[in-house]
Amino acid sequence: MHPTANRLIRETSHYLLQHAHNPVDWHPWGEAALARAKAEDKPVFLSIGYSTCHWCHVMAHECFADVGVAALMNQHLINIKVDREERPDIDQVYLAACHVLGRRGGWPLSVFMGPDGRPFFIATYIPRESGFGRMGMLELIPRVATIWSEQRREILASGMQIEEALRANQGAECAVQEPDMNRAADEAFHLFAERFDPEHGGFGRAPKFPAPHTLLFLLEYARVRNEPKALEMVETTLRCMRLGGVFDHVGFGFHRYSTDERWLLPHFEKMLYDQALLLMAYTEAWLATQNSLFRQTVAEIAKYVLDQLVLGEGGFGSGQDADSEGQEGTFYVWTREELLEVLGPNHGEWVCQTFGVLPEGNFHEEATGERTGANILHLAEVMTDPKDQERWELLRNRLALARECRPRPLTDDGVLADWNGLLIAALARAGKVFEEPGWLETARSAADFLLARMRDAHGRMLHRSRSVAQENNRVLYVAGQGFLDDQAFVVWGLLELYAVDQNPRYLTAAEELIDVQLQFFSDETQGGFYFTASDGEMLLFRPKEGAEGALPSGNAVSAGNLMRLYELTGNSLYREEAEKTKKAFGKLITTQPHGCAHWLTIFAFQHATSPNSAK
């Protein structure tokens, strides 16, 4: 071990390695850390985050790099770091526990728990010092130590109550019921219509997330129900997102989400799964509208992914960081003076006027509420004049070259099977629709890499790989037992590839994966699929989720895969399992249809033209 490093120096995760030189005595997740907590009779501090997360970096700088905070952590706690992208099962369990406690989850996720893994206090970002109604680590850690010493019985009892509530909540969500999909689709549409922002697009108030699976549902609803309002919601949202600062107008690709209702000020991390799902949404929206802006956006997302995230060994990296030079967004923003210097006064003034650039800056910094002189490029309207478009393309290239001279945000080059599966599906679909052989070839190459290098002895997809330089060579580390989403999303990608040219090897691979998924992930009693395999690590409970978050539900995607495989092969087992999976989440779909958009896309329009067929 490096003399100034902690145990995380032996890991391959970018996120864990970012903390390898903290003064905190970090452990990776595992039995050794929990056994030490039990032997030393200390509570555990579990910190969950990911490499491109801005607030994870803030807490790392304020707390984990601070020798005073680290001394308290090392004295009173056993400290465990988890990369949520590497261990989404652990993240799901403790995020669910956060919700049980009535708190809004997020990252970093900060969990105080006993050596048995049962949590008793959960927060997200915690500052170094107390203030603004938030207790800081310097005050919180001694208080946790006191409570652990003096109120042990109450703490352990609360942990058991949280565990019981987690199991009860999952049981309620997974109540078997035959849902009325048509009725659920109508209810979801009306709920989305009520929350729709007609001026800026999107749903609800700030912060606003892309939610492309919601948009894909609305596109199908518009087509099958002949409902213009549904199409209007999609068109407005996709147009406003593309014009706003949440889109990178210089380097392309979408940032994670917008902190304001106008899509102006984003959190600047760019995630692979967002690019994949938005690629799907803009492709299907172009098919529905023939809007040239949507076709342009598809090409721009694809260019960003192929330029920035494709890896030499195969597959795609997970995303790019929000931060560089210790600040969020520094790589992406411009002062008026910088634009004039790079482009000259004539072109510079035109860009400033066109993209809403102000001398004082065009946004308020999220944490301080102040203007800093920095600007996020955004458009007030679609650029339709061909001369303006040509002029901007030349100037955009000059800005991109100038931006390359800045310190770049980290690119996480870990390959996640599930997110790669989504991008394979998106590139295959877009490549077919727009007749782009390069996109198709890239999708095939990524699929071939996953199938050849990221499967275990049972034929299941593993979760993560990363190529690491060692002594003038690169070694591919494939780690982490695969989860439901790894199987389901890769099958989705394989089926989209098969739809392009009916290459039988992709259909065969999809059948092989779905068969091992049925073997290792099925809930044979209630139907549906657990997130972890039957031989996976036992946590507080075995997650089985049907509701959507940033990603469509792995169970919903699985149900869609099974239906498509039944149509392609005639194997009635696949249809039976799809129906069982739907019924396993029937109560959820009935009571929360707005959180089940992908379920509705799969099942509500079965008697219409398939949403996955060529149009």
Secondary structure by P-SEA (a helix, b strand, c coil): cccccccccccccaaaaaacccccccccccaaaaaaaaaabbbbbbbbbccccaaaaaaaaaccccaaaaaaaaaccbbbbbcccccaaaaaaaaaaaaaacccccccbbbbbccccccccccccccccccccccccaaaaaaaaaaaaccaaaaaaaaaaaaaaaaaaaaaaacccccaaaaaaaaaaaaaaaacccccccccccccccaaaaaaaaaaaaaaaccaaaaaaaaaaaaaaaaccccccccccccccccccccccccccccaaaaaaaaaaaaaaaaacccaaaaaaaaaaaaaaaacccccccccccbbbccccccccccccccaaaaaaaccaaaaaaaaaaaccccccccccccccccccbbbbbbccccccaaaaaaaaaaaaaaaaaaaacccccccccccaaaaaaaaaaaaaaaaaaccaaaaaaaaaaaaaaaccccccccccccbbbbbbcccbbbbbbbccccaaaaaaaaaaaaaaaaaccaaaaaaaaaaaaaaaaacccccccccccccccccccccbbbbbccccccccaaaaaaaaaaaaaaacccaaaaaaaaaaaaaaaaaaaacccccaaaaacccccccccccccc
